[in-house]
């Protein structure tokens, strides 16, 4: 049976018809409406297009933010002005099919678990490195939601007491040290110090930022300063994964998001830092690490699969 997956982003809505094996059969993309009140209509219109020629059982919708334990209400969404938004009921009234809501990082993690890098394991942690850090935890084949529905906010584990301020209102959260934004910050700090070559200093803008495109180029060229910035971010992430290992004991960590495109340049120092952070390392089994394989389609595929399983 086929299901529809919808991934609501800050700038675009991606949707697709997904087969039971995770294959996307048809796909659509439209800009995210500026007015939040028009968003449910945009999603309903996309579903109507996709279901016009496909027999679809259920619809899954993924969005960034906190979703209540019943997976019905979006409590808060950082990119869209939603507060206590009963989106599931609104969409079901328009669509006429069962609708599942899920956090976008959870949806991506489930997609990788079912059809991507996590196939074949029962316990997995997905860490998505973008502007911030997203997380998903699968334990014994089940997505961890938590008592209030907001589990697996891995980017907001306290990494450094009294550390850098975070957008969540706390200080020292992991995402301030291990994310795309953190990578740019580390690069700017290295450039400002005059250390590790001139590449970063030449790329730094008048605002003191090293743009992402410049970072990617310098890393590919092996620029010492850029590689040092990657090492710092990977080390922070590896130390965080050591703490996650002690609590969750996953078989596999899957790393996704834009920063994961660095591949082994990221994973090698990450594994080294993880080895020093896991309690009793060398005395018991530890996790493997892999780069996500589904790319930007992971959330769409994952939420479609979740919708199908929850509609049975």
C-alpha angles and dihedrals in degrees: 000000000000128000135189122239122198122190113194113203132177092259106019144025115222121194137174147166108248127199123219091263092056096258115145107229099182133003141196136187129192133167115268108252115249090222109069090208089065094051098083089052091051091051092046091050091051092049090049090055093047095046095047091086102019132070102232129186103191145352127234123198123196123194137162114257145054118317123191123250092261089056089233108102130051102220096188134351119192096206099040129047096247125142120170089344112177090212098156093059092043092053096043089054090054099037103038093218134094111279128203121199120204139168110261095237091050090049092050091047092051091049091054091045094052103034111006140045093333099059111130099026130097100202120046141157120207118200117189115201112201130118084325134003122275125190143197128183126200116190121186090344095309129109110244109233102162131221093293097032096252104097126137099045086151095163090065098057107124103256100169124021110238089001133143116334115256131208089242090069097256131098131238099022117167093245090065088065104030114041141080090273091048090052091055091046093052090048091051091049092051091048092049091051091053091233132141102018137311101277097093093042090055092048096047114107126226087263090059095251128131104215118233093242091053090048091053091050094048093047090051089051091050095243106183095225093049091047090051090053090052090048092054093050093044091049092053091048092048091052089050091050089053089059092046089051092056091054105031104024096208122186091220141023113207115199117205140163131072096305090056088070085082088076114180092005084069101032098051097061089035091059091047093053091044090055091058093046103048111096109243094005109188093026098081142013117294135191131276124227129226138170115244115258106197098066118192092348094066095092094046092049094043097050092047089054092047090050091053094049094046092048094058 
